[in-house]
Every structure is written in structure tokens, then in C-alpha cells.
Amino acid sequence: MDMVKIFAGILTGAGMLLMIFACLAFLQGSGKLFGVGIDKWGALAPFLLGSLFFAAGVYLLRYLLTGGRSR
């Protein structure tokens, strides 16, 4: 059970990092950000992936903390 909580935490953290990267890339415009060439619309892919990871991690943590009960 602890491994699943660690996995949920990793998913949530990775999602936050990807969304922050996407926001920085969007604000910068075009060019290189942390050595990665990305344009304004190219930041959409990491943002969508980050939001998916973040939502899955939060959902998994919430499911584990409530004991699998639905509200």
C-alpha cells in the first residue's frame, strides 16, 4: 500500500513540474527553455500531459486515503 502512495506522489509531482515547465515555455514564447527548443503552441503537449498526471495522482491519493469508499 505504501508503494502505491509513493507512486501517486510521484505522479502528482511530475504533473506539477510538467505544468510549470509548460507555463514557463508559454510565457517565454519561442526559443530554448532549459536546453529544449519549444514554441508557444508546443507548450500545449507538456501542459496536457502534466494535467493528466496531476489529476491521476490526486485521484489515486484521494482514493487511497478514503479507503476506496465513494462519496
N, C-alpha and C positions, 0 to 999 in steps of 0.2 A: 504494500500500500504506500510506503514511503517513496518508492521509486516512481510511482505514478504522480505523486505530488511534486517530486523533483522535475519530472517531465513536463508537468503543467506549468511550473515556474519557468522552465527554460523556454517553453512556447510563448508564454506571456512576455518574457524579457526580450526574446528575439523579435516578437511583433512590435514591441515598443521601439527597439533600435531601428528596425526597418522603416517604421513610420517617421521617426525623427530624421533618418537619412533622406527619405523621400521629401519631407518638408524642406530640409536644407537645400536639396537639389532643385526643388521648385522655386525657392526664393532666389537662388543664385542665377538661375536662367540657364545659359549654355556654358560649356567649358568642362573643366575637370574638378571633381569633388572627391577628395581623399584618393586621388590617382585613378578615379573611374570617370571616363568621359560620358556625360549624361546631359540631355537637354531637358527643357521644361516638361514636355509631354512624356519623355522617357521615365520621369519620376512617378508616373502613374502605376507602373508594374510593381515596384517595391512597396508602394503605398497599399495597393490591393492585397499583396501577399502578406504584408505586415498586419493589416487589419484582420485578415483571415487567421493568422497565427495568434494574434492578441485575443480575438473573440473565442477561438478554440481553447486557449489556455485558461481564460477567465471562466468559460463554461465548465471545463473539466474541474477546475478548483472548486467552483460553486457546487458541482455535483458531488464531489468527494466530501466537502465539508458538511453538506446537508444529509449525507448518508444515503444518497440515491433516492430520497423521497421527493416527490413532485409537490409543488406548492399549489 
